[in-house]
Every structure is written in C-alpha cells, then in structure tokens.
Amino acid sequence: MDLIGPISEIFKCVCSPICEYFDYYRKLDENMEELDRVLRELESKKKDIEATMSRVEREQGRKPSNHVSDWLQNVRRINTKAESFKQELEKGNCFSRACLGKDVEKEIEEVKEYIQKGCAFTSYVNDAPSTSGMTLSTRSNLVGERTGKIVEEIWEDLMGDKVSKIGVWGMGGIGKTTIMSHINNKLQEKPNKFNDVIWVTVSQPLDLFKLQTEIATALKQSLPENEDKVRRAGRLLGMLKAKEKFVLILDDMWEAFPLQEIGIPEPSEENGCKLVITTRLYRVCRSMKCKQVAVELLSKQEAFNLFIDGVGSSILQVPILNKEIINEVVEECGCLPLAIVTVAASMSGEEEIYEWQNALNELRGRLRSLNDVDTKVFGRLEFSYHRLKDEKLHQCFLYCAQYPEDFAIPKDELIDYWIAEGFIDEVKDVPAKYDRGHTILNRLVNCCLLESAEDDSCVKMHDLIRDMALRITSKSPLFMVKAGLRLLKFPSEQEWEENLERVSLMENEIEEIPSNMSPHCEILSTLLLQRNKNLQRIPECFFVHMHGLKVLNLSHTDIEVLPSSISDLTNLRSLLLRWCGRLKRVPSLAKLLALQYLDLEGTWIEEVLEGMEMLENLSHLYLSSLQLKKFPTGILPRLRNLYKLKLSFENEALRETVEEAASLSDGLDYFEGCFSKLKDFNIYVKSTDGRGSKNYCLVLSESWMYYMFIRDLITDLEVDKSVRLFICKICEREEPIVLPEDVQYLEMIRVDDVASLNDVLPREQGLVNIGKFSHDLKVLRFYYCHNLKNLFSLRLLPALQNLEVLKVEGCDSIEEIVAVEDEETEKELATNTIINTVTLPRLKKLHLLNLREFKSFCSNNGVLVCNSLQEIEVRGCPKLKRLSLSLPLLDNGQPSPPPALKVIEIKKELWESLEWDQPNAKDVLNPFCKFEAF
C-alpha cells in the first residue's frame, strides 16, 4: 500500500503530459478551424477600426492614437504568425503536430484578447494633444498687491494636494479671466505637473451638450452628435481619465451643474486632477463645492498705475496736465479694471487740458444719472464708445453685438458685412475696403472695445462690453438680438417693430417661421438666420415689406426653396446660402443689381441661377455646388468686378468655361477651383501660363464632393497658393499632371499612382525640368499614398530651399525621404561628405507618422541639416534606426540644438534606440523631448 502513492504520482507526471500531447495532436484540426473563425472576427474588427479611423482622420485631421497604432501592428503580427501555422500544417509532419496544436491554442487566446481590446477602444484617433495646453493672450498685465496674492494662492492650491476645486468669483470686468489667463500661461511652463491644461468658456445660457463638445474639442477629440448626453458623458469621461492628471478651467460660469452629468471625473487628491471656475456669482462656487477666491476692486493707487499703463507714462510729462485731473478721471472709473483699461485706451494720445476736462465732465454726467452699480459700470464703458466720435465706427462696433456671447468673430466675415452695409463706402476698390476694415478693427481693439482672439483671424467682445452694446441698441439704433439662445420659436410679429434696423437670430434651433408672417420692417438692413439647422421653410410673404434689406444670411439651414419675394429685394448686397444642403431652387436674381456677395457653396443647386449674368457688381461668387452640372459659357466674362471666385467643375465641365475662369485669374485676389477631371485641371493651369491668381487653391479629386465636407478639417493653409490632390490619378493616358509654377503648398491624400514627388515634375522630351518646378514650395504633405517609395531625389533639392513644413503620414511603402537616382551618384555619396548632406535651411516642422517601412531620411548615411527646425514629430516608425539629423557645432566642436527648436514628440522606446552620428547628440536634444504616454 505504501507504494501506491508514489506510483500514482509517477503515473500523473508521466501520463498527464502524454495525455496533453495527444490532446493537442487530436484537436489540431478543430483548433485551426477555431483560429480561422476568431481571425475572421479580428479582421472584421480591424477593418471597422481602420474605416472609422480613416474617416475621422480625413474629417478632422486627427492622428491615430498610439494604442490603436500598436493594436493594428500586433494584429498584423498575429496574422503573419497564423499564416506560418498554416504553412507548417501543410508540411504534414506528425511529430510537430502536437507542438503546433499547443501554439495554435495559445494563438486563439491571444486573438480573443485583441478582439476584446479592439472593442474596448473609446476613441481611435487623437492629435497628439499637447500636454501643456495652449498659451492665451492677455489684454493687460496683472496689477496690484491683492491680485498678486490671489494668483499666488491659486497657484499654491494647484501645485498642492489639498484643494481640488477652486472658484474665482467677483463682479464683471474685475479681472477674473485675466488672472486665470496668466495662471494658464504659467502652467505651460510646468508641463510635467499636469498632462493637460484645458480651457473652456462656458457663458450663458448653460448648454451641457455644447459644453461636452467644447471640452472634447479642447482635447482635440470629438463626440458623436447623434448620441444622447449620457452616452457622450461616458465617452468624455474616458477621454479625461486617459489624461490622468489635468487642470480644467471653466471660464464665465453662470450656473452650477453636476460634473458627472457632463462626464468630468470628480477632482480629488487621489487622481491629482484640478477644476477651476470663474463666475460673477458666489452661489455658483458654493454649489460646485469649490474653495472660494474673491477678486476685489483695485485700490486707488493700483487703479492709477493701471490707468497710466494703458494711457502711456509719457502723459505724466505733459506740462499743462496736472496729476490731479488724471486722478479725477481715474476715480470716475470706480477702480474696476475693465473700465480703467477702456477709458485709458480712449484717452491715449490726448495731451490737451480741455480734452481731459471734457472727458471728466462726460464721465461725471453719465454716472450722475445712474443709480445702481451695474448701470454705472455700463456708463463708464459707454464713455469709451462715445469717445470714438465717428458714426461709422459706432455702427461697426455695434454690429459685433449681433454675434452670440463669447463668439470668435471672423475678421473677414465681419468686414464683408460692413462693406455690404455701406459702412466702408468712402473707398471704391475692394482691397482698399479690406484695408479700411482692418484699420477699423485695429482701432476698436486698441480702444479695448474688442479683443483679438488667439489666432488673430478673429475678434471677441468681452461679455460686459457686449451687454453695453446691447443696451445701446435696445433704443437707437434698434436691434433685435437673440443669438445663440437655443430658441425653438420664431419671435412673434409684435416683436418686429417698424424701426428695427438689424435682427440676429443666428445659432438657434428655430424650425419654422409662421406661414402668414410678413413683418413691416422697411428699414431693416441686416437679417442673420444662419445655423438654424432645422429651419426648412420661409413663407412666400415674409420679405414683402423688407425692401431695405442689404444683408441676408441663411447659411447652414435646411431650406429647400427660397420664396420668390427675394427677387424684389433690390437693395440686397449680400445673399449668403452656404451649406444649405437641401436648397435646390433660388428665384430669379435679375433685379438684384446691387448684389456684391453671392454664396451658394455646398448647396444642391443643379443649374446656374436665372439672371446671374446681370450681376455685374458681384465681387464675391462662391458656386461650389454639390450638384451643379455645368456652368454655361459667356457669364463669367460679364462679371468684371469679381474679387473672389469659387467654382466646381464636374464631369460636364465645358473647356470654354474652364478657360474663361483662367482668363479672370489676373484680376482675382482669390480663386478656388474644384476639378474632378485631370484634363480640366491641366487646361486651367496651362491657360494661366502656370501662374494663377494672387491667391489660389486648386483641388483635383474624383471625390471632390466629399472633399468639400472635409477640406477645412484636414489642415489650415499656411500659405497663399495651394494645390490639393485628393483620391485621384495624377497621370492619365500618358498625360501627367501640370502644376502651377508658383505653388507654395502641395498636399496629396490617397493618391495611389505617385511613387515620388518626381512624378509631378514638369518634363520636356521625357526629361525632368527642375527649372519649371516651383522654387516657392513651403509646405509639402503626403497622407496615405500607399505606393509612395520616397519623397524626392537629390536633383530636386535646389527647388526645395524654401520648404518650411514636411509631413508624411500613413504611407505604407516609403523607406526614405531623399532618394539616390543612379549608381554614379550613389558611389559619389559613399565617399563625399559634402554631397552626402541634405540641407533644408528653412524647414521648421518635420512630421513622420505611421510609416511602417521608413528606415532613414537619406540612404548611404546621408544627413539632414536644417537649423531652423522648431518641431519634430516621429511616431509609428518601427524600422527607423537613425534620425540623420546633423546638429550645429559650438566653437568647442560640441553639438548644440537648432536655435529655434521647441519640441520633439516621440515614443521613449524609439528615442532610446536611435543611433546618432554625432557624440552627445542625444543628450543635447533630450530636454526638448515630449515622450508619448502610449
């Protein structure tokens, strides 16, 4: 009996592996079938992810997230491994069958694991969101000891662990946003403390759906518009949790809300996240359970210092001005920073005593008639408005109040409105009008009545300044402004007073206008109804009593037909119907002889509008309609005053029409042409002798209708003359593409018959003619060109000396950027270090993303010299061994970073594995690295 136990154990040790062996052997065929099944499921998931990723990339210019890139790379590895199993099985070796069975079982489990991972992704793309957020412009310096202490207090709470939620509160115009802008910018200097700093302006009315969208946008991600708030909250929660530690700044809050309802993780000491809000209301801080930080009025001395900072210290040196009168003006500003800054701006440059005495009298006169604190604030701000002393400037300023609160107002759009309204009639030609418009904007910004937005293409109104403007327009001139209020119902006819001059109902949710409504508003000059996306119909009688109308904007609505009463609006100068995607019919325009702006871009118009040949005053014509079949000849030559022109040339484009468009190029400031046929594209370029209008964007795309939807999302154009090639062929029937000789921006997206930039070079007798290729090229971008082998040859290098941006993404076959063309050059490169250097002296941005086969910048150990580099981004390049970057040398012979270098974005593992030609190069560049989290 004593032997039974040991024998049993021996039996288990011997028999268990044998049973396992035979089990793997017996089940191999069954497991191979299971492997095939799960592989098909994995492949299906891979295709879904790639399709969604590709769409979002194209629509929003987002890049695949690193965890998705890694997942796809692993799926490819799994597929390769599975293929090797099949080959092994076909050999029929019975002894290896059991081992193979074991490997197959393991592979099945791995495949299932990656199917689950694929299903768990909440987002497939990102845009390598900056861990340091965005630096904000500030309209003034921080002033005062108390303000300094507030900044210090907030900073200590952000850097510490005990306080997670901070509420900065105080009256309007007291400097809350300015304080937080400085804090935000200071946080950019400590990128290692938080993974992101997110700034969102909330404003009123509170719209939680919109707030979700804006937080996601600040993260450079997106949320589905068709999902409910709860599901979106789940997605947003995942995005924010992926950031781990972040600061969320919610500016200008008016109502409290539960954070979980939006999808914001509750900040805590454990997760290290922080929330900061700014509000005028103490109760909002209390309801949000924030630590309250009150911002108080300035002391008299602080107010005086801020005023002198705004008006200029030289004012103290003017002999006839004594400090007493300056002090009295400052005192009337009530120690409120916004009032001080605006009044100081309006007094800048005034050195006569009577001007200051008059200003003091005006301020006192306005404030004497006002009782409560709020109206006194408006009185102080109105002083700056009246100091403009120019009726046209008043009109231009008040026009801005028609936009929603905290809206970034595009400068050119605003100037177009001003021109159409006749505010800038003192100059005749269009360029002079734009110059005058920008001069007015600068004047309003310098007077602190408007603020410049971040990218300088927009302006904003401080909400108190806007409230002041709306206070003025509630009397004379009379406006009705209900913009961005989420209105469902159209204002009743009683609200449409006869003396209304301007009406803004933009950015609402109005669905219909009552069928019998016909407001008697004969002096109404502007009606803004854009972005009421559900508005489908306008009554036939609606415009009958609006003969003074000059500006009508119905863009981004759902209307199908315009009422015929529009045909009688003979004073109309601007008719804007952009992206009315269901609009099929517009009545005759023959009587609208004053029309200057006609925007039909993105509509469903099939034929050129009746009477268009009569519109000889048109300066802006945008006719890139999704369904326009053909543009008849003879119309374009009659439109002699065109300044900006956008046209689409579909399958039925007439050669004569293309040539007519080309003949206008000399007189145009901007031309955008969307061509679906290479033949038409080449006819246009050849007809302009290789040089187009002053600014142009030429698009060649077999799917250009889709391109129109995504073009503004792919990337911003940094240059004036661009060519975009999108899902098209660049060579047909031996006829290669002809590019303008002065192109500055060249972008190719999914162009599969391009192997190199050399393929688009001009040729003579079969030989490349570099002399006729643009030497002005500044931006070069390739996306998902799967047959691209290299970018350019050494022979092309002299034409690329002005290149500033180089981006290659998702091109599966590319192995190198610079190619060697022949054996002779290759031999010379191997021995000549001068020829072996690729110099791009103006290159600022280098982005190499998701290039599976990319190995080096230049073969034969070539090196890249570009001392103007500011940004380097390398991701998804598993075969890259050398970055080939040659660094400038110090006097002692040691390498130094390029003088302008700001950041290198790269995976840490890849960075550590890179080889360098120069000793210490990695150590020199290491401080500039921002390592990817995944």
MIVO-722930 format. One record per residue (C-alpha): x, y, z. Coordinates in steps of 0.5 Angstrom, whole numbers, plus 500, padded with zeros to 3 digits. Each point is the difference from the previous one (the first is absolute). Example, Ala and Ser with C-alpha at 12.3 -4.5 7.8 and 13.67 -1.06 7.14 Angstrom:
BEGIN
525;491;516
502;507;498
***
This chain:
BEGIN
500;500;500
506;505;501
502;499;493
493;502;497
501;508;502
507;501;497
498;495;494
494;505;499
504;506;500
505;497;495
494;498;496
497;507;500
507;503;498
500;495;494
493;500;498
498;507;500
505;503;495
499;494;496
492;501;500
501;507;499
505;499;494
494;495;497
495;505;501
504;506;496
501;495;495
493;498;499
497;507;501
504;503;495
495;500;494
495;502;505
504;506;502
502;502;494
493;501;498
499;504;506
506;504;499
497;502;493
494;502;503
503;504;505
505;503;495
494;502;495
497;503;506
506;504;502
501;502;493
493;503;499
501;504;507
507;502;496
496;503;494
495;503;504
505;504;504
504;502;494
494;502;497
498;504;505
507;503;502
501;502;492
493;503;500
502;504;507
507;502;497
497;503;494
494;503;503
504;503;506
507;500;498
501;495;506
506;495;501
499;493;502
502;499;508
506;497;502
496;494;503
496;499;494
506;500;495
503;495;505
494;496;500
500;500;492
507;498;500
499;494;504
494;498;496
505;500;494
505;496;504
494;495;502
498;499;493
507;498;498
501;495;505
494;497;499
502;499;492
506;497;503
496;495;504
496;498;493
507;499;496
502;495;506
494;496;500
500;499;492
507;497;501
496;494;504
506;499;505
496;495;505
506;502;505
499;507;500
492;500;500
499;500;508
505;505;501
496;504;494
494;499;504
502;503;506
503;506;497
493;501;496
496;499;507
505;506;502
498;504;494
493;499;501
500;503;507
504;506;497
496;501;494
494;500;505
504;505;505
501;505;494
493;500;498
498;502;507
505;505;499
497;503;494
493;500;503
502;504;506
503;506;496
496;506;501
504;504;495
504;498;494
504;507;499
503;506;503
504;505;498
506;499;505
496;505;505
506;505;503
501;498;507
501;508;501
493;502;497
500;507;497
503;507;502
495;505;500
501;507;498
498;505;506
498;507;499
503;503;506
506;499;505
498;498;507
499;506;504
500;500;508
503;497;506
493;497;501
500;497;493
507;497;501
498;497;507
494;497;496
504;497;495
505;497;505
494;497;504
497;497;494
507;497;497
501;497;507
494;496;500
501;498;493
507;497;502
498;498;506
496;493;502
494;503;505
496;504;495
497;497;494
495;505;498
500;508;500
495;505;499
503;507;498
494;505;500
499;507;500
496;506;496
500;500;493
506;504;497
504;499;506
506;495;497
498;493;502
501;498;492
507;504;500
502;497;507
498;493;497
504;501;493
506;502;504
499;493;504
499;496;494
506;503;496
504;499;507
498;492;500
503;500;493
507;501;503
499;494;504
498;494;495
502;495;505
495;501;505
494;499;496
499;496;494
495;505;497
497;507;502
493;501;497
497;507;499
492;500;498
496;507;500
493;498;503
496;506;499
492;500;500
495;497;499
503;494;503
500;494;495
503;494;503
500;496;493
504;506;497
505;500;506
501;493;499
502;501;492
505;506;502
503;496;506
501;495;494
503;505;495
505;503;505
502;493;501
501;499;492
495;495;500
492;499;498
494;497;503
494;498;496
495;505;498
494;495;500
502;497;507
496;502;506
503;504;506
501;493;504
504;496;495
504;506;498
502;501;507
502;493;501
505;502;494
502;506;502
502;497;507
504;495;496
504;506;497
501;504;506
502;493;504
505;499;495
504;506;501
500;498;507
502;507;503
497;506;497
498;507;502
493;502;497
499;508;500
492;501;499
500;508;499
494;504;501
495;495;503
493;503;502
497;493;502
502;494;504
500;493;498
502;493;502
506;498;497
498;493;499
495;502;495
505;503;495
505;495;501
505;503;504
503;496;505
500;503;507
507;503;502
503;497;506
506;500;504
501;492;497
499;502;493
504;506;500
495;504;496
498;507;501
494;504;498
500;508;500
494;504;498
499;508;499
493;503;502
497;506;502
495;496;505
503;498;507
494;495;500
503;496;494
506;499;503
497;497;507
495;496;495
506;497;497
504;499;507
506;504;498
504;504;504
498;507;499
505;505;498
497;507;500
503;505;495
499;507;502
501;507;498
506;503;499
503;505;505
500;508;497
508;499;499
499;494;497
495;503;495
504;506;499
506;495;498
496;496;495
497;506;497
507;503;499
502;493;497
494;501;495
501;507;498
507;501;500
505;502;505
502;506;496
493;503;502
504;502;506
505;504;497
495;505;496
501;507;504
493;502;499
497;494;503
500;499;508
500;494;503
493;502;504
496;500;493
503;493;498
498;497;507
493;503;500
499;496;493
502;494;503
496;501;506
494;500;496
502;493;497
498;497;507
506;496;501
497;495;495
506;497;496
496;499;493
497;508;501
507;502;501
503;497;494
495;502;495
500;507;503
507;501;500
500;497;493
495;505;497
505;506;504
506;497;497
504;506;496
496;505;503
504;506;502
496;506;500
497;502;507
493;502;497
499;492;498
502;498;506
495;505;504
494;498;495
502;492;501
499;501;507
493;504;499
498;495;495
501;494;505
497;504;506
494;502;496
499;493;498
501;497;507
496;505;504
493;498;496
501;493;502
499;496;507
502;493;501
507;497;499
498;496;493
498;506;497
506;505;502
504;494;497
497;501;493
500;508;501
508;499;500
500;495;495
496;505;495
504;505;501
506;497;496
494;498;495
498;508;499
508;502;500
500;496;493
497;507;498
499;496;493
493;498;498
503;495;495
504;497;506
494;500;504
496;496;495
506;495;499
501;499;508
492;499;501
500;495;494
504;495;504
495;499;505
496;496;496
504;494;501
499;495;506
503;502;506
508;498;500
500;498;493
506;501;496
498;504;494
504;499;494
503;507;498
499;499;492
493;498;501
499;506;505
503;505;494
496;496;495
493;502;504
503;507;501
501;501;492
493;497;499
497;505;505
504;506;497
504;502;506
506;500;495
498;504;494
505;505;500
505;496;496
498;496;494
504;494;498
499;494;504
508;500;503
499;507;503
494;498;503
503;494;504
506;504;502
495;505;503
496;495;503
506;497;503
502;507;503
493;501;503
501;493;503
507;503;503
497;506;503
495;496;503
505;495;503
505;506;502
494;503;504
498;494;503
493;499;498
502;494;496
506;495;502
504;496;495
499;492;500
505;495;501
502;499;492
499;507;498
495;499;495
494;501;505
498;505;505
496;500;506
495;504;504
501;500;508
493;498;502
500;507;504
501;504;494
495;496;496
495;501;506
502;507;499
499;500;492
493;496;501
498;506;505
501;505;495
497;496;494
494;499;504
498;507;499
503;503;494
502;497;495
495;495;502
503;493;499
496;493;502
506;495;502
498;493;502
506;497;498
503;493;503
494;500;505
497;493;497
494;503;498
495;495;498
494;505;498
501;506;495
499;507;503
492;502;500
498;505;495
499;505;505
508;500;502
502;502;493
499;508;501
500;504;494
506;504;502
504;493;500
507;501;496
503;494;502
498;493;502
504;494;502
497;493;502
506;496;498
503;494;503
493;498;503
495;494;499
494;503;496
497;495;496
494;504;496
498;508;499
492;500;501
497;500;493
497;506;500
505;505;503
502;506;496
504;505;505
499;507;498
508;502;500
501;504;494
507;503;503
502;493;503
507;499;496
503;494;503
497;493;502
504;495;503
497;493;500
506;495;499
501;494;503
492;499;502
502;493;497
492;497;501
497;506;496
497;498;494
495;505;497
500;507;499
493;503;499
499;503;493
497;507;503
506;500;505
504;505;496
495;504;497
501;506;505
507;500;501
503;504;494
505;503;503
504;493;502
507;500;498
503;494;503
496;493;501
504;494;503
496;494;499
506;495;500
500;493;504
493;500;500
495;494;497
496;504;495
499;497;493
497;506;497
500;508;500
494;504;500
499;504;493
499;506;504
508;500;501
500;502;492
498;507;502
505;502;506
503;505;495
505;503;506
503;493;501
507;500;500
502;493;504
496;494;499
503;494;504
498;493;499
506;496;502
499;493;501
492;500;499
501;492;498
493;500;498
499;506;496
498;498;493
497;507;497
501;507;501
496;505;497
502;505;494
506;505;502
499;504;494
497;506;504
506;500;506
504;504;496
504;503;507
502;493;502
507;499;501
500;493;504
497;494;498
502;494;504
497;493;497
506;496;503
497;493;502
493;501;497
496;495;496
500;505;494
500;496;493
500;506;496
503;507;499
495;505;503
495;504;496
502;507;499
507;499;502
503;503;494
497;506;502
504;501;507
506;504;497
501;503;507
502;493;503
506;500;504
500;493;503
497;494;497
500;493;503
497;495;496
503;493;502
493;497;500
500;492;501
495;499;494
502;506;495
500;496;494
503;505;495
502;508;500
498;503;493
505;504;497
499;507;499
498;502;507
507;501;504
503;505;495
494;504;502
502;500;507
505;505;499
501;502;508
501;493;502
505;500;506
499;493;503
497;494;496
499;493;502
498;495;494
499;493;500
501;496;493
496;494;500
500;495;494
496;504;495
505;506;501
501;504;494
507;501;497
498;507;499
497;501;507
507;498;503
504;505;495
495;505;502
502;499;507
507;500;499
499;507;496
498;503;506
506;498;505
504;506;499
494;505;503
498;495;505
503;500;507
498;493;502
498;494;495
498;493;503
498;495;494
498;493;502
501;496;494
498;492;499
504;499;494
507;501;499
499;502;493
496;506;502
506;502;506
505;500;495
496;504;495
499;505;506
508;500;502
502;501;492
495;505;499
503;504;506
507;499;497
502;497;506
498;505;505
493;501;503
497;506;503
503;504;506
498;494;505
497;493;498
498;493;502
500;495;494
496;494;502
501;493;496
495;495;503
496;494;497
496;501;506
500;508;501
493;500;503
503;496;506
506;504;500
496;507;501
497;497;506
507;498;503
504;506;497
500;504;506
501;495;505
507;497;496
504;506;502
500;507;500
504;503;494
506;504;502
501;503;493
497;503;494
501;496;494
498;492;501
499;494;497
496;494;503
499;493;496
495;496;504
499;493;498
501;501;492
505;498;495
506;505;498
501;496;493
495;498;495
501;498;493
508;502;500
497;507;502
504;502;507
497;505;505
502;507;499
502;504;506
500;508;500
507;502;500
499;505;507
496;494;504
502;501;507
496;495;504
500;493;497
495;494;503
499;493;498
495;496;503
499;493;498
503;501;493
502;493;498
504;501;494
505;504;503
507;497;502
504;506;501
499;508;499
504;499;494
494;497;497
496;507;500
506;504;497
500;503;493
503;496;495
503;502;493
501;495;495
500;495;505
505;503;505
498;503;506
501;508;500
501;503;507
500;507;498
493;500;498
498;497;507
498;505;506
506;502;504
495;503;504
497;494;504
500;501;507
495;494;502
500;493;498
496;495;503
498;493;498
495;496;503
498;492;499
504;500;493
501;492;500
505;500;494
504;506;502
507;497;501
504;506;501
498;508;500
505;503;495
507;499;497
507;504;502
499;503;493
493;504;502
504;502;507
501;507;497
493;501;499
498;499;507
505;505;503
493;504;503
497;494;503
497;501;507
496;494;501
501;493;498
494;495;503
500;493;497
494;495;504
498;493;498
504;499;494
501;492;501
505;500;495
505;505;501
507;499;502
504;506;500
498;508;498
506;501;496
502;495;494
506;499;496
499;499;493
505;497;497
506;496;501
505;505;499
497;505;505
500;494;505
507;499;499
502;507;501
495;501;506
504;494;503
507;504;500
498;507;500
497;503;507
498;507;496
495;496;495
498;496;506
497;506;503
493;501;499
499;508;502
493;503;501
501;506;503
493;503;502
497;493;502
496;502;506
496;494;501
501;493;499
495;494;501
501;493;498
494;496;503
498;493;499
505;498;495
501;492;500
506;499;496
503;507;501
507;499;501
504;506;499
500;507;498
505;499;494
503;494;498
508;499;500
500;503;507
498;507;498
499;505;505
495;506;501
502;507;501
494;504;502
502;505;505
493;504;500
496;494;503
495;501;505
496;494;501
502;492;498
495;495;501
501;493;499
495;494;501
498;493;498
507;499;496
502;494;503
506;499;495
503;506;501
508;500;502
503;507;499
496;507;500
506;502;496
500;507;503
506;504;500
501;505;505
503;507;500
507;500;504
502;504;505
507;504;500
503;494;504
497;495;495
495;497;504
493;499;497
494;505;502
493;500;499
497;504;494
499;507;503
492;500;498
499;493;503
494;500;504
498;492;501
501;493;498
494;496;500
502;492;500
499;494;504
505;499;505
502;493;498
501;502;493
504;506;502
505;496;505
501;495;494
502;505;495
507;501;497
504;506;499
506;502;496
502;506;505
502;498;507
496;503;506
494;502;494
495;496;504
502;504;507
500;506;497
493;499;497
497;496;506
497;507;503
496;501;494
496;493;500
493;499;502
499;493;500
494;497;498
496;496;506
498;494;496
***
